[in-house]
């Protein structure tokens, strides 16, 4: 099964994430916009995992989450990866306290002890809006995206989720398999 660890998003954020496509999506082609209703903040991608690993993954998540208190975060700003001249991904940034970075680092460390490869890139909290496939109109769209103002109210994060992705020709479907609360020992 294909697994990752994530933070779920509130519905009002998902509505905000749909706005850039509506506002600037017509400026170019070759951009694959992400369905905002399936968007989440990925903390660690695990990949294909055997079912027998689930108890160890849950225990690692519980250890990582136990010492991190709930925190607030909000959407703030837009950007591109790797840069504005060669955009491959459009994203919305997340403004969060150090607890988010601590949580992600602890999850990374716990999963590494289970044999999952450590992510070499530094964690940059963001939500992917779109992937750029074809360069037609990309400069105009990139300029519009970078000047697009998106900001949300703060939401409180109280848990992480162990998620499973089901891939099909219609796209990915996500299923929350297990919830791990922050700041307390996890229970099944």
C-alpha positions as CSV (number, residue, x, y, z in Angstrom):
1,X,0.0,0.0,0.0
2,X,1.1,3.5,-0.8
3,X,1.4,5.6,2.4
4,X,2.3,9.1,3.6
5,X,1.9,11.1,6.8
6,X,0.0,14.4,6.6
7,X,-2.0,17.1,8.2
8,X,-5.6,17.5,6.9
9,X,-6.9,20.9,5.9
10,X,-10.2,22.6,6.7
11,X,-12.9,23.1,4.1
12,X,-12.6,26.9,4.0
13,X,-8.9,26.5,3.0
14,X,-9.8,24.1,0.2
15,X,-12.2,26.8,-1.1
16,X,-9.4,29.4,-1.0
17,X,-7.0,27.0,-2.8
18,X,-9.5,26.8,-5.7
19,X,-9.4,30.5,-6.3
20,X,-6.1,30.9,-8.2
21,X,-7.2,28.4,-10.9
22,X,-10.4,30.3,-11.4
23,X,-8.7,33.7,-11.5
24,X,-5.5,33.0,-13.5
25,X,-6.0,29.5,-15.0
26,X,-7.1,30.9,-18.3
27,X,-3.8,32.8,-18.8
28,X,-2.0,29.7,-20.1
29,X,-2.2,26.1,-21.0
30,X,-0.3,23.0,-20.0
31,X,-0.9,23.5,-16.3
32,X,-2.4,20.7,-14.3
33,X,-4.3,22.2,-11.4
34,X,-4.5,20.1,-8.2
35,X,-8.0,19.3,-6.9
36,X,-8.2,21.4,-3.8
37,X,-10.5,18.9,-2.1
38,X,-7.8,16.3,-2.1
39,X,-5.1,18.6,-0.9
40,X,-3.2,18.0,2.4
41,X,0.0,19.1,4.0
42,X,2.4,16.1,3.5
43,X,4.9,15.7,6.3
44,X,6.5,12.5,5.1
45,X,6.0,10.4,1.9
46,X,6.6,6.7,2.8
47,X,5.8,5.1,-0.6
48,X,4.9,1.4,-1.0
49,X,4.7,-0.2,2.4
50,X,3.9,-3.7,3.5
51,X,1.0,-4.1,5.9
52,X,3.1,-5.7,8.5
53,X,4.9,-2.3,9.0
54,X,1.7,-0.5,10.1
55,X,2.2,-1.0,13.9
56,X,5.8,0.2,13.7
57,X,4.8,3.3,11.6
58,X,2.0,4.1,14.1
59,X,4.4,3.7,17.0
60,X,6.9,6.0,15.3
61,X,4.2,8.6,14.7
62,X,3.1,8.4,18.3
63,X,6.6,9.0,19.5
64,X,7.1,11.9,17.1
65,X,3.8,13.5,18.0
66,X,3.9,13.0,21.8
67,X,6.2,15.9,22.6
68,X,4.8,18.4,20.1
69,X,1.9,20.5,21.3
70,X,-1.0,21.7,19.1
71,X,-0.2,24.7,17.0
72,X,-1.9,27.2,14.6
73,X,-1.0,27.8,11.0
74,X,-2.4,29.8,8.1
75,X,-2.1,30.1,4.4
76,X,0.1,33.0,3.3
77,X,1.6,33.9,-0.1
78,X,2.3,32.1,-3.3
79,X,5.5,30.8,-4.9
80,X,7.0,28.5,-7.5
81,X,9.5,25.6,-7.5
82,X,12.3,25.6,-8.5
83,X,12.2,29.3,-9.6
84,X,10.2,31.9,-11.5
85,X,12.2,31.5,-14.8
86,X,11.7,27.7,-14.9
87,X,8.5,27.0,-12.9
88,X,7.5,23.4,-12.5
89,X,5.1,23.8,-9.5
90,X,2.9,26.6,-8.3
91,X,2.2,26.6,-4.5
92,X,0.7,28.4,-1.6
93,X,2.9,28.9,1.5
94,X,2.0,28.0,5.0
95,X,2.9,30.4,7.9
96,X,3.4,28.3,11.0
97,X,5.3,28.3,14.3
98,X,8.4,26.2,15.0
99,X,6.2,23.4,16.2
100,X,5.4,22.5,12.6
101,X,9.0,22.2,11.7
102,X,9.7,20.3,14.9
103,X,6.9,17.9,14.2
104,X,8.1,17.2,10.6
105,X,11.7,16.7,11.8
106,X,10.6,14.3,14.5
107,X,8.4,12.3,12.0
108,X,11.4,12.2,9.5
109,X,13.7,10.9,12.3
110,X,11.3,8.2,13.5
111,X,10.6,7.0,10.0
112,X,14.3,6.9,9.2
113,X,14.8,4.6,12.1
114,X,12.2,2.2,10.5
115,X,14.3,2.2,7.3
116,X,12.5,4.9,5.2
117,X,14.9,7.1,3.3
118,X,15.5,10.5,4.7
119,X,14.4,13.4,2.6
120,X,17.5,15.4,1.5
121,X,15.6,18.6,0.7
122,X,14.8,21.0,3.6
123,X,11.1,20.9,4.5
124,X,9.3,23.9,3.1
125,X,5.7,24.0,4.3
126,X,3.5,24.5,1.2
127,X,0.4,23.2,-0.6
128,X,0.8,22.4,-4.3
129,X,-1.7,24.3,-6.5
130,X,-0.6,23.2,-10.0
131,X,2.1,21.4,-11.9
132,X,3.4,23.0,-15.1
133,X,3.6,20.6,-18.1
134,X,3.7,22.8,-21.2
135,X,5.5,26.2,-21.3
136,X,2.7,28.0,-23.3
137,X,1.8,31.1,-21.3
138,X,3.9,30.2,-18.3
139,X,5.6,33.6,-17.9
140,X,2.3,35.4,-17.8
141,X,0.7,32.9,-15.5
142,X,3.8,32.8,-13.2
143,X,3.7,36.6,-12.9
144,X,0.0,36.5,-12.1
145,X,0.4,33.7,-9.5
146,X,3.3,35.5,-7.7
147,X,1.2,38.7,-7.4
148,X,-1.9,36.7,-6.3
149,X,-2.8,37.5,-2.7
150,X,-4.0,34.5,-0.8
151,X,-4.2,34.4,3.0
152,X,-6.4,32.5,5.4
153,X,-7.3,32.7,9.1
154,X,-5.4,30.5,11.5
155,X,-6.4,26.9,12.1
156,X,-5.3,24.8,15.0
157,X,-3.5,21.5,14.2
158,X,-4.3,18.8,16.8
159,X,-3.3,15.6,14.9
160,X,-1.4,14.0,12.1
161,X,-2.9,11.4,9.8
162,X,-1.4,8.2,8.3
163,X,-2.8,8.4,4.8
164,X,-3.2,5.8,2.0
165,X,-3.3,6.8,-1.6
166,X,-5.3,4.7,-4.1
167,X,-4.0,5.5,-7.6
168,X,-6.2,5.1,-10.7
169,X,-6.7,6.5,-14.2
170,X,-9.1,9.1,-12.7
171,X,-6.4,10.3,-10.3
172,X,-5.5,9.6,-6.7
173,X,-8.0,9.0,-3.9
174,X,-6.9,9.4,-0.3
175,X,-8.0,7.5,2.8
176,X,-7.1,8.4,6.4
177,X,-6.0,5.1,7.9
178,X,-5.0,6.3,11.4
179,X,-5.1,9.5,13.4
180,X,-2.3,10.5,15.9
181,X,-3.0,13.3,18.3
182,X,-0.4,15.9,19.2
183,X,0.9,16.4,22.7
184,X,-0.4,13.1,24.1
185,X,0.3,9.4,23.7
186,X,-1.6,8.1,20.7
187,X,-4.3,5.5,21.0
188,X,-5.7,3.3,18.2
